[in-house]
């Protein structure tokens, strides 16, 4: 029985389409999670109503198909927890937070190291124990209450197989986030293209530029505010062929102004208002 294949193919098409949509990270992750939950529910119903062709068919489903989708569910859930719960602090503290998450993954891996090796090495000699539902050792291995609620959709190790796959996905994700934070600290960003050169030159002061960048950051005008201020300054300064050495010091100077703290922004508003009035013939 491979009647579930169209469902699985449709799921991956939907996931790809979703990844191309212009949504915030959190909205996109919630939609990914929703899709994964829906396909797992559809597969659960499908498996209950149909029979597998043979043991090999059943093993393939519970060793490869279901774990891959459930791994997505675990991966997106953990990403969402990270996006919502990450500390709003310095890059150094955030890097330590990510490193701690990596340690948690490693501890979990060590607890099931034997199975991790079995699954990663594509071994098969214990598949009849790990990935067949009739296995009488199911209750010895599983700590997932869902196994007992619907034993027709679980084997002793299919959830653990999903965790092995999710381990790699999450490890790569956390490492990538750490590298991004390191690059922000050094002002270096991965770019496969040649160094950006434009004909646009910033002709106001550097202080004016920093003031504008902070305004863009806190207003949520770029990436809904989900971007580090230093990263924003470094990237946009390249567009205007500008070098900003110490943006936080400049920001402190803006904060300490005794009169107009948003001097440049006020000037922008005033100039635009004059332009609008002129065009209206006022």
Buried (B, 14 or more C-beta within 10 A) or exposed (E): BEEBEEBBEEBBEBBEEBEEEEEBBBEBBBBBBEBBBEBBEBBBEBBEEEEBEEEEEBBBBBBEBBBBBBBBBBBBBBBBEBBEEBEEEEBEEBBBBBEEBBEEBEEEBEEBEEBBEBBEEEEEEEBEBBBBBEBEEBEEBBEEEEBEEEBEBBBBBBBBBBBBBBBEBBBEBBEEBBEBBEBBBEBEEEEEEEEEEEEEEBEBEBBBBBBBBBBBBEEEEBEEBEBBBBBBBBBBBBEEEBEBEEBEEBBEEBEEEEEEEBBBBEBBEEEEEEEEEEEEEE
